[in-house]
Amino acid sequence: MEGYLSCTMTTVLGVLGAYGAWYVVCAYLARRGVPPLNFKDKHCYVTGGSAGLGEQLAVLLVEAGAHVTIVARNQVRLDEAQRLITAHRRDERQRVVAISADVSNHGESVAALDRAIRQHDGQVPEYVFACAGTTTPRYFLDYGPGDFERTMQINYFGALYTIQQAVKYMVQHGVRGRIVTVSSQAGLVGIPGYSEYAPTKAALRMLTETLYYELSIYGIVAHCFFPANIKTPGFEHENQTKPRITRVIDGEDEAIDPRVCAQRLLHGMDKGYPFIVSDPLGDVVRAACKGVGPANNMAVDTLFAALGWFAVPLWRAVTWWQVRDEVQAEATQRRAQLS
């Protein structure tokens, strides 16, 4: 018996040792070619910077010594955010620029970036964060064609226009910068009520995965962020139209503080992760949906993926059981409306 236990312990320790070595190698490979984060005196360009994640991200960036440009449509909120961000500067020489523009309009998006560069004395952004986004959760049959088009224009094309123009300037000036798209956990897993929103966020994931490889040609690193719900004015707006089924599955009151969320984004960037999440559950879902895309750490992602393959179907079954009465009521009401 003692010999059996000794052999078993040796095997377990050997497996753990091998896994530990694999983890270290994977961590090294994930960081290889990715320069350390350094925001001091860098120009950071943040769309959707007047509130929520974008605003708190800008605060963290100026606290790290960066020059910041925030872009949004609402001038009043921009002015308020600019005052808040400016108050967190480490040095009075740091510039905080606020530009009112609709980034879903290509012309305005390009003009905003050009203006930002001029106001930063010709400094091309080294870090670009595409945070602007919107959603109005409803049942699929309650949307009109214009709703889908509007959300795609803001969430996907708004990010695309900004990133493409910024990358052009980075390549032109030899800037080895970073770009960040802000997707959502709804871009990884389908949830009833988000048919207008989820496809736009899934599109950002594939855009970033493509750019992760392509932009490495120029020394530019691409990241995609998949946060859970964030405590923002936008989240409060979502809850006004969110169907009961969506509330139960999504978590009615579960939301992350925007500053904490921004900190987790920057932490993932510092680790060199291509796909960044805001919580452990997000890591499980991300790894389970990985496909053949880049891994944050293959050793960890393998464990998360295995957990996700078992846990996610179970979670779906449990949550669907929880909303069974709402499902039946919606089906009955909808048939009556359409008959």
Secondary structure, DSSP 8 states (H G I E B T S, - for coil): -HHHHHHHHHHHHHHHHHHHHHHHHHHHHHHTT------TT-EEEEETTTSHHHHHHHHHHHHTT-EEEEEES-HHHHHHHHHHHHTT-SSTT--EEEEE--TTSHHHHHHHHHHHHHHTTT---SEEEE---------GGG--HHHHHHHHIIIIIHHHHHHHHHHHHHHHHT---EEEEE--GGGTS--TT-TTTHHHHHHHHHHHHHHHHHGGGGT-EEEEEE---B-SHHHHHHHHH--HHHHHHH-SS--B-HHHHHHHHHHHHHHT-SEEESSHHHHHHHHHT-TTS--S-HHHHHHHHHHHHHHHHHHHHHHHHHTHHHHHHHHHHHHHHH-
